[in-house]
Amino acid sequence: MANYGSHQKYKNIYQGLNSRLDEIQAAVLDVKLNYLDADNLLRRHIAKRYIAEITNSNLILPGNPENEDEHSWHLFVIRTSNREQLQGHLSDQGIQTLIHYPIPPHKQECYKDLNNYSYPITEKIHKEVLSLPISPVLTDREVDKIIDIINNQ
């Protein structure tokens, strides 16, 4: 229940909560909070570069937020109809990507009363999303490589 009702990553049996924080995680977070603003600034820098420099016409990039200072860029999610191909290509080049929330909410077991409904836009998006690396520990050189590989794919 504490992990969104999930028994397996991204598969939810129950309608749960996000209450996984234990004492050790809280102690680590207490220290990391001192670096949050700096980390978010680095993430914003990477996101700005991705938006400005990724020119692959097969991708849909997120837009620039109206107020850049309010966006943390916890994830940088792109969309492509060739997700598996792009993900495989990036993986072959040593670039890890993730598919966050691959199952639409209305198809989760915990919402079985909605399973027979069709939400075409949601279902399309869930087949296309791919999260690019956006860690504050990425170097400019690593970001250059990611952009170059995506643009030349």
Contact map, one row per residue, 1 for C-alpha under 8 A:
111111000000011110000000000000000000000000000000000000000000000000000000000000000000000000000000000000000000000000000000000000000000000000000000000000000
111110000000000111110000000000000000000000000000000000000000000000000000000000000000000000000000000000000000000000000000000000000000000000000000000000000
111111000000000111110000000000000000000000000000000000000000000000000000000000000000000000000000000000000000000000000000000000000000000000000000000000000
111111000001011111000000000000000000000000000000000000000000000000000000000000000000000000000000000000000000000000000000000000000000000000000000000000000
111111100001111110000000000000000000000000000000000000000000000000000000000000000000000000000000000000000000010000000000000000000000000000000000000000000
101111111111110100000000000000000000000000000000000000000000000000000000000000000000000000000000000000000000000000000000000000000000000000000000000000000
000011111011100000000000000000000000000000000000000000000000000000000000000000000000000000000000000000000000000000000000000000000000000000000000000000000
000001111111000000000000000000000000000000000000000000000000000000000000000000000000000000000000000000000000000000000000000000000000000000000000000000000
000001111110000000000000000000000000000000000000000000000000000000000000000000000000000000000000000000000000000000000000000000000000000000000000000000000
000001011111000000000000000000000000000000000000000000000000000000000000000000000000000000000000000111100000000000000000000000000000000000000000000000000
000001111111100000000000000000000000000000000000000000000000000000000000000000000000000000000000000000100001100000000000000000000000000000000000000000000
000111110111111000000000000000000000000000000000000000000000000000000000000000000000000000000000000000000001110000000000000000000000000000000000000000000
000011100011111000000000000000000000000000000000000000000000000000000000000000000000000000000000000000000001110000000000000000000000000000000000000000000
100111000001111100000000000000000000000000000000000000000000000000000000000000000000000000000000000000000000110000000000000000000000000000000000000000000
100110000001111110000000000000000000000000000000000000000000000000000000000000000000000000000000000000000000011000000000000000000000000000000000000000000
111111000000011111000000000000000000000000000000000000000000000000000000000000000000000000000000000000000000000000000000000000000000000000000000000000000
111110000000001111100000000000000000000000000000000000000000000000000000000000000000000000000000000000000000000000000000000000000000000000000000000000000
011100000000000111110000000000000000000000000000000000000000000000000000000000000000000000000000000000000000000000000000000000000000000000000000000000000
011000000000000011111000000000000000000000000000000000000000000000000000000000000000000000000000000000000000000000000000000000000000000000000000000000000
011000000000000001111100000000000000000000000000000000000000000000000000000000000000000000000000000000000000000000000000000000000000000000000000000000000
000000000000000000111110110000000000000000000000000000000000000000000000000000000000000000000000000000000000000000000000000000000000000000000000000000000
000000000000000000011111110000000000000000000000000000000000000000000000000000000000000000000000000000000000000000000000000000000000000000000000000000000
000000000000000000001111111000000000000000000000000000000000000000000000000000000000000000000000000000000000000000000000000000000000000000000000000000000
000000000000000000000111111100000000000000000000000000000000000000000000000000000000000000000000000000000000000000000000000000000000000000000000000000000
000000000000000000001111111110000000000000000000000000000000000000000000000000000000000000000000000000000000000000000000000000000000000000000000000000000
000000000000000000001111111111000000000000000000000000000000000000000000000000000000000000000000000000000000000000000000000000000000000000000000000000000
000000000000000000000011111111100000000000000000000000000000000000000000000000000000000000000000000000000000000000000000000000000000000000000000000000000
000000000000000000000001111111110000000000000000000000000000000000000000000000000000000000000000000000000000000000000000000000000000000000000000000000000
000000000000000000000000111111111000000000000000000000000000000000000000000000000000000000000000000000000000000000000000000000000000000000000000000000000
000000000000000000000000011111111100000000000000000000000000000000000000000000000000000000000000000000000000000000000000000000000000000000000000000000000
000000000000000000000000001111111110000000000000000000000000000000000000000000000000000000000000000000000000000000000000000000000000000000000000000000000
000000000000000000000000000111111111000000000000000000000000000000000000000000000000000000000000000000000000000000000000000000000000000000000000000000000
000000000000000000000000000011111111000000000000000000000000000000000000000000000000000000000000000000000000000000000000000000000000000000000000000000000
000000000000000000000000000001111111100000000000000000000000000000000000000000000000000000000000000000000000000000000000000000000000000000000000000000000
000000000000000000000000000000111111111000000000000000000000000000000000000000000000000000000000000000000000000000000000000000000000000000000000000000000
000000000000000000000000000000011111111100000000000000000000000000000000000000000000000000000000000000000000000000000000000000000000000000000000000000000
000000000000000000000000000000000111111110000000000000000000000000000000000000000000000000000000000000000000000000000000000000000000000000000000000000000
000000000000000000000000000000000011111111000000000000000000000000000000000000000000000000000000000000000000000000000000000000000000000000000000000000000
000000000000000000000000000000000011111111100000000000000000000000000000000000000000000000000000000000000000000000000000000000000000000100000000000000000
000000000000000000000000000000000001111111110000000000000000000000000001100000000000000000000000000000000000000000000000000000000000000100000000000000000
000000000000000000000000000000000000111111111000000000000000000000000001000000000000000000000000000000000000000000000000000000000000000000000000000000000
000000000000000000000000000000000000011111111100000000000000000000000000000000000000000000000000000000000000000000000000000000000000000100000000000000000
000000000000000000000000000000000000001111111110000000000000000000000001110000000000000000000000000000000000000000000000000000000000011100000000000000000
000000000000000000000000000000000000000111111111000000000000000000010011100000000000000000000000000000000000000000000000000000000000000000000000000000000
000000000000000000000000000000000000000011111111100000000000000000000000000000000000000000000000000000000000000000000000000000000000000000000000000000000
000000000000000000000000000000000000000001111111110000000000000000000000000000000000000000000000000000000000000000000000000000000000010000000010000000000
000000000000000000000000000000000000000000111111111000000000000000000000100100000000000000000000000000000000000000000000000000000000010000000000000000000
000000000000000000000000000000000000000000011111111100000000000100000000000000000000000000000000000000000000000000000000000000000000000000000000000000000
000000000000000000000000000000000000000000001111111111000000000000000000000000000000000000000000000000000000000000000000000000000000000000000000000000000
000000000000000000000000000000000000000000000111111111000000000000000000000000000000000000000000000000000000000000000000000000000000000000000000001000000
000000000000000000000000000000000000000000000011111111000000111100000000000000000000000000000000000000000000000000000000000000000000000000000000000000000
000000000000000000000000000000000000000000000001111111100000000000000000000000000000000000000000000000000000000000000000000000000000000000000000000000000
000000000000000000000000000000000000000000000000111111100000000000000000000000000000000000000000000000000000000000000000000000000000000000000000001000000
000000000000000000000000000000000000000000000000111111110000000000000000000000000000000000000000000000000000000000000000000000000000000000000000001101100
000000000000000000000000000000000000000000000000000111111000000000000000000000000000000000000000000000000000000000000000000000000000000000000000000000100
000000000000000000000000000000000000000000000000000001111110000000000000000000000000000000000000000000000000000000000000000000000000000000000000000001111
000000000000000000000000000000000000000000000000000000111111000000000000000000000000000000000000000000000000000000000000000000000000000000000000000000000
000000000000000000000000000000000000000000000000000000011111000000000000000000011100000000000000000000000000000000000000000000000000000000000000000000000
000000000000000000000000000000000000000000000000000000011111100000000000000001110000000000000000000000000000000000000000000000000000000000000000000000000
000000000000000000000000000000000000000000000000000000001111110000000000000001110000000000000000000000000000000000000000000000000000000000000000000000000
000000000000000000000000000000000000000000000000001000000011111000000000000011100000000000000000000000000000000000000000000000000000000000000000000000000
000000000000000000000000000000000000000000000000001000000001111100000000000111000000000000000000000000000000000000000000000000000000000000000000000000000
000000000000000000000000000000000000000000000000001000000000111110000000000000000000000000000000000000000000000000000000000000000000000000000000000000000
000000000000000000000000000000000000000000000001001000000000011111010000000000000000000000000000000000000000000000000000000000000000000000000000000000000
000000000000000000000000000000000000000000000000000000000000001111110010000000000000000000000000000000000000000000000000000000000000000000000000000000000
000000000000000000000000000000000000000000000000000000000000000111110000000000000000000000000000000000000000000000000000000000000000000000000000000000000
000000000000000000000000000000000000000000000000000000000000000011111110000000000000000000000000000000000000000000000000000000000000000000000000000000000
000000000000000000000000000000000000000000010000000000000000000111111110000000000000000000000000000000000000000000000000000000000000000000000000000000000
000000000000000000000000000000000000000000000000000000000000000000111111000000000000000000000000000000000000000000000000000000000000000000000000000000000
000000000000000000000000000000000000000000000000000000000000000000111111000000000000000000000000000000000000000000000000000000000000000000000000000000000
000000000000000000000000000000000000000000010000000000000000000010111111100000000000000000000000000000000000000000000000000000000000000000000000000000000
000000000000000000000000000000000000000110110000000000000000000000001111110000000000000000000000000000000000000000000000000000000000000000000000000000000
000000000000000000000000000000000000000100110010000000000000000000000011111100000000000000000000000000000000000000000000000000000000010000000000000000000
000000000000000000000000000000000000000000100000000000000000000000000001111100000000000000000000000000000000000000000000000000000000010000000000000000000
000000000000000000000000000000000000000000000000000000000000000000000000111110000000000000000000000000000000000000000000000000000011110000000000000000000
000000000000000000000000000000000000000000000010000000000000010000000000111111000000000000000000000000000000000000000000000000000011110000000000000000000
000000000000000000000000000000000000000000000000000000000000110000000000001111100000000000000000000000000000000000000000000000001111000000000000000000000
000000000000000000000000000000000000000000000000000000000011110000000000000111110000000000000000000000000000000000000000000000011111000000000000000000000
000000000000000000000000000000000000000000000000000000000011100000000000000011111010000000000000000000000000000000000000000010011100000000000000000000000
000000000000000000000000000000000000000000000000000000000111000000000000000001111110000000000000000000000000000000000000000000011100000000000000000000000
000000000000000000000000000000000000000000000000000000000100000000000000000000111110000000000000000000000000000000000000000000110000000000000000000000000
000000000000000000000000000000000000000000000000000000000100000000000000000000011111110000000000000000000000000000000000000000010000000000000000000000000
000000000000000000000000000000000000000000000000000000000000000000000000000000111111111000000000000000000000000000000000000000111100000000000000000000000
000000000000000000000000000000000000000000000000000000000000000000000000000000000111111100000000000000000000000000000000000000000000000000000000000000000
000000000000000000000000000000000000000000000000000000000000000000000000000000000111111110000000000000000000000000000000000000000000000000000000000000000
000000000000000000000000000000000000000000000000000000000000000000000000000000000111111111000000000000000000000000000000000000000000000000000000000001001
000000000000000000000000000000000000000000000000000000000000000000000000000000000011111111100000100000000000000000000000000000000100000000000000000000000
000000000000000000000000000000000000000000000000000000000000000000000000000000000001111111110000000000000000000000000000000000000000000000000000000000000
000000000000000000000000000000000000000000000000000000000000000000000000000000000000111111111000000000000000000000000000000000000000000000000000000000001
000000000000000000000000000000000000000000000000000000000000000000000000000000000000011111111111100000000000000000000000000000000000000000000000000011000
000000000000000000000000000000000000000000000000000000000000000000000000000000000000001111111111100000000000000000000000000000000000000000000000000000000
000000000000000000000000000000000000000000000000000000000000000000000000000000000000000111111110000000000000000000000000000000000000000000000000000000000
000000000000000000000000000000000000000000000000000000000000000000000000000000000000000011111110000000000000000000000000000000000000000000000000000000000
000000000000000000000000000000000000000000000000000000000000000000000000000000000000000001111111000000000000000000000000000000000000000000000000000000000
000000000000000000000000000000000000000000000000000000000000000000000000000000000000000001111111100000000000000000000000000000000000100000000000010000000
000000000000000000000000000000000000000000000000000000000000000000000000000000000000000001100111110000000000000000000000000000000001100000000000000000000
000000000000000000000000000000000000000000000000000000000000000000000000000000000000001001100011111000000000000000000000000000000111100000000000000000000
000000000000000000000000000000000000000000000000000000000000000000000000000000000000000000000001111100000000000000000000000000000111000000000000000000000
000000000000000000000000000000000000000000000000000000000000000000000000000000000000000000000000111111000000000000000000000000001110000000000000000000000
000000000100000000000000000000000000000000000000000000000000000000000000000000000000000000000000011111000000000000000000000000001110000000000000000000000
000000000100000000000000000000000000000000000000000000000000000000000000000000000000000000000000001111110000000000000000000001000000000000000000000000000
000000000100000000000000000000000000000000000000000000000000000000000000000000000000000000000000001111110000000000000000000001100000000000000000000000000
000000000110000000000000000000000000000000000000000000000000000000000000000000000000000000000000000011111011000000000000000001000000000000000000000000000
000000000000000000000000000000000000000000000000000000000000000000000000000000000000000000000000000011111111000000000000011001000000000000000000000000000
000000000000000000000000000000000000000000000000000000000000000000000000000000000000000000000000000000111111001000000000000000000000000000000000000000000
000000000000000000000000000000000000000000000000000000000000000000000000000000000000000000000000000000011111001101101000000000000000000000000000000000000
000000000000000000000000000000000000000000000000000000000000000000000000000000000000000000000000000000111111101101110000000000000000000000000000000000000
000000000011100000000000000000000000000000000000000000000000000000000000000000000000000000000000000000111111111100100000000000000000000000000000000000000
000000000011110000000000000000000000000000000000000000000000000000000000000000000000000000000000000000000011111100100000000000000000000000000000000000000
000010000001111000000000000000000000000000000000000000000000000000000000000000000000000000000000000000000001111100000000000000000000000000000000000000000
000000000000001000000000000000000000000000000000000000000000000000000000000000000000000000000000000000001111111111100000000000000000000000000000000000000
000000000000000000000000000000000000000000000000000000000000000000000000000000000000000000000000000000000111111111110000000000000000000000000000000000000
000000000000000000000000000000000000000000000000000000000000000000000000000000000000000000000000000000000000001111110000000000000000000000000000000000000
000000000000000000000000000000000000000000000000000000000000000000000000000000000000000000000000000000000110001111111000000000000000000000000000000000000
000000000000000000000000000000000000000000000000000000000000000000000000000000000000000000000000000000000111101111111100000000000000000000000000000000000
000000000000000000000000000000000000000000000000000000000000000000000000000000000000000000000000000000000010000111111100000000000000000000000000000000000
000000000000000000000000000000000000000000000000000000000000000000000000000000000000000000000000000000000100000001111110000000000000000000000000000000000
000000000000000000000000000000000000000000000000000000000000000000000000000000000000000000000000000000000000000000111111001000000000000000000000000000000
000000000000000000000000000000000000000000000000000000000000000000000000000000000000000000000000000000000000000000001111111000000000000000000000000000000
000000000000000000000000000000000000000000000000000000000000000000000000000000000000000000000000000000000000000000000111111100000000000000000000000000000
000000000000000000000000000000000000000000000000000000000000000000000000000000000000000000000000000000000000000000000011111110000000000000000000000000000
000000000000000000000000000000000000000000000000000000000000000000000000000000000000000000000000000000010000000000000011111111000000000000000000000000000
000000000000000000000000000000000000000000000000000000000000000000000000000000000000000000000000000000010000000000000111111111100000000000000000000000000
000000000000000000000000000000000000000000000000000000000000000000000000000000000000000000000000000000000000000000000001111111110000000000000000000000000
000000000000000000000000000000000000000000000000000000000000000000000000000000100000000000000000000000000000000000000000111111111000000000000000000000000
000000000000000000000000000000000000000000000000000000000000000000000000000000000000000000000000000011110000000000000000011111111000000000000000000000000
000000000000000000000000000000000000000000000000000000000000000000000000000000001010000000000000000001000000000000000000001111111000000000000000000000000
000000000000000000000000000000000000000000000000000000000000000000000000000001111110000000000000000000000000000000000000000111111100000000000000000000000
000000000000000000000000000000000000000000000000000000000000000000000000000011110010000000000000001100000000000000000000000011111110000000000000000000000
000000000000000000000000000000000000000000000000000000000000000000000000000011110010001000000000111100000000000000000000000000011111000000000000000000000
000000000000000000000000000000000000000000000000000000000000000000000000001111000000000000000000111100000000000000000000000000001111100000000000000000000
000000000000000000000000000000000000000000000000000000000000000000000000001111000000000000000001110000000000000000000000000000000111110000000000000000000
000000000000000000000000000000000000000000000000000000000000000000000000001100000000000000000011100000000000000000000000000000000011111000000000000000000
000000000000000000000000000000000000000000100110000000000000000000000000111100000000000000000000000000000000000000000000000000000001111101000000000000000
000000000000000000000000000000000000000000100000000000000000000000000000000000000000000000000000000000000000000000000000000000000000111111000000000000000
000000000000000000000000000000000000001101100000000000000000000000000000000000000000000000000000000000000000000000000000000000000000011111000000000000000
000000000000000000000000000000000000000000000000000000000000000000000000000000000000000000000000000000000000000000000000000000000000001111100000000000000
000000000000000000000000000000000000000000000000000000000000000000000000000000000000000000000000000000000000000000000000000000000000011111110110000000000
000000000000000000000000000000000000000000000000000000000000000000000000000000000000000000000000000000000000000000000000000000000000000011111110000000000
000000000000000000000000000000000000000000000000000000000000000000000000000000000000000000000000000000000000000000000000000000000000000001111111000000000
000000000000000000000000000000000000000000000000000000000000000000000000000000000000000000000000000000000000000000000000000000000000000000111111100000000
000000000000000000000000000000000000000000000000000000000000000000000000000000000000000000000000000000000000000000000000000000000000000001111111110000000
000000000000000000000000000000000000000000000100000000000000000000000000000000000000000000000000000000000000000000000000000000000000000001111111111000000
000000000000000000000000000000000000000000000000000000000000000000000000000000000000000000000000000000000000000000000000000000000000000000011111111100000
000000000000000000000000000000000000000000000000000000000000000000000000000000000000000000000000000000000000000000000000000000000000000000001111111110000
000000000000000000000000000000000000000000000000000000000000000000000000000000000000000000000010000000000000000000000000000000000000000000000111111111000
000000000000000000000000000000000000000000000000010011000000000000000000000000000000000000000000000000000000000000000000000000000000000000000011111111100
000000000000000000000000000000000000000000000000000001000000000000000000000000000000000000000000000000000000000000000000000000000000000000000001111111110
000000000000000000000000000000000000000000000000000000000000000000000000000000000000000001000000000000000000000000000000000000000000000000000000111111111
000000000000000000000000000000000000000000000000000001010000000000000000000000000000010001000000000000000000000000000000000000000000000000000000011111111
000000000000000000000000000000000000000000000000000001110000000000000000000000000000000000000000000000000000000000000000000000000000000000000000001111111
000000000000000000000000000000000000000000000000000000010000000000000000000000000000000000000000000000000000000000000000000000000000000000000000000111111
000000000000000000000000000000000000000000000000000000010000000000000000000000000000010010000000000000000000000000000000000000000000000000000000000011111
